[in-house]
Amino acid sequence: MRRFVVICPEATASDDFLLDDLPGTSGRLDVGLRCMRAALLFSHGIRRDVVVYVVLGGGPRAPRVVRVSGAAARFVRPDERSLALLAKKVLASRVDTAAGGFVDVRPGVALASGGLEQVIADLGGATAYVLEESAPDIRDVADLESRDVAFFLGDHLGFDDATRAHLGAMGVSAVGVGPVSVHAEDAVAIVSNELDRRDARRHTPR
Ligand SMILES: C[S@@+](CC[C@H](N)C(=O)[O-])C[C@H]1O[C@@H](n2cnc3c(N)ncnc32)[C@H](O)[C@@H]1O
């Protein structure tokens, strides 16, 4: 199982944004949604072994987390407007998340009240990594493909101090995807490609 956790400290946790101006009205929820697309979708298909968490830290309803599981999600479309509409409906739903944990809003899509701690409680035994510029190259990490893995990444602003402290206290290892600071969704695509290549090698008879 591959998991991606996108931390968006300013992205709105409510449905109070405009589909016609997503970047300008949502605290850059668009960054989280593009990461969602990169993690979950390949050309004409959805990755059934991927779970994406978008941690929303902006606005009066924050913090909340949207979780999408490829195993159960249906009709996830690749264009940003459709993903924004999905986020709007999920964030507007009246599901009761007060008891804690994730509550299903529609197949494969769940919502939780809370922030990073909700995600960490949901990761099970996954080995966690934080994607950081200048960290050791993911290509040199052994056995990634045979593990249940979770990757944390920042939005356009990178990680804030609280997130860095939280992940640091967990002892999460940092990995990099190359010498250039790329857009968050591109970092997701590079990690996915690395894991795809390793999986293909594992399943190719010698
Ligand atoms: C656009 S970057 C953040 C840039 C931000 N200005 C900063 O200085 O942190 C968004 C996220 O993508 C990931 N990322 C970008 N380039 C990376 C790289 N070369 N290696 C690993 N992660 C990377 C990191 O998680 C980063 O927080």
The ligand as a MOL file (V3000), in Angstrom:
LIG
                    3D

  0  0  0     0  0            999 V3000
M  V30 BEGIN CTAB
M  V30 COUNTS 27 29 0 0 0
M  V30 BEGIN ATOM
M  V30 1 C 6.9680 23.2550 -3.9430 0
M  V30 2 S 7.7450 22.3030 -2.7300 0 CHG=1
M  V30 3 C 7.9320 23.4420 -1.3910 0
M  V30 4 C 8.8300 24.5450 -1.6940 0
M  V30 5 C 8.9480 25.5490 -0.5740 0
M  V30 6 N 9.1890 26.7950 -1.1560 0
M  V30 7 C 10.0350 25.1840 0.4070 0
M  V30 8 O 11.0290 25.8610 0.4030 0
M  V30 9 O 9.8970 24.2250 1.1830 0 CHG=-1
M  V30 10 C 6.4390 21.3100 -2.1330 0
M  V30 11 C 6.8350 20.0360 -1.4810 0
M  V30 12 O 7.2500 19.0930 -2.4600 0
M  V30 13 C 8.2200 18.2220 -1.9330 0
M  V30 14 N 9.4300 18.3590 -2.7510 0
M  V30 15 C 9.6880 19.2640 -3.7270 0
M  V30 16 N 10.8870 19.0540 -4.2860 0
M  V30 17 C 11.4070 17.9710 -3.6750 0
M  V30 18 C 12.6440 17.2490 -3.8060 0
M  V30 19 N 13.5640 17.5880 -4.6870 0
M  V30 20 N 12.8190 16.1750 -2.9980 0
M  V30 21 C 11.8600 15.8030 -2.0980 0
M  V30 22 N 10.7070 16.4650 -1.9250 0
M  V30 23 C 10.4680 17.5280 -2.6990 0
M  V30 24 C 8.4560 18.6360 -0.4840 0
M  V30 25 O 7.6580 17.8470 0.3600 0
M  V30 26 C 7.9910 20.0960 -0.5020 0
M  V30 27 O 7.5770 20.5350 0.7770 0
M  V30 END ATOM
M  V30 BEGIN BOND
M  V30 1 1 1 2
M  V30 2 1 2 3
M  V30 3 1 2 10
M  V30 4 1 3 4
M  V30 5 1 4 5
M  V30 6 1 5 6
M  V30 7 1 5 7
M  V30 8 2 7 8
M  V30 9 1 7 9
M  V30 10 1 10 11
M  V30 11 1 11 12
M  V30 12 1 11 26
M  V30 13 1 12 13
M  V30 14 1 13 14
M  V30 15 1 13 24
M  V30 16 1 14 15
M  V30 17 1 14 23
M  V30 18 2 15 16
M  V30 19 1 16 17
M  V30 20 1 17 18
M  V30 21 2 17 23
M  V30 22 1 18 19
M  V30 23 2 18 20
M  V30 24 1 20 21
M  V30 25 2 21 22
M  V30 26 1 22 23
M  V30 27 1 24 25
M  V30 28 1 24 26
M  V30 29 1 26 27
M  V30 END BOND
M  V30 END CTAB
M  END
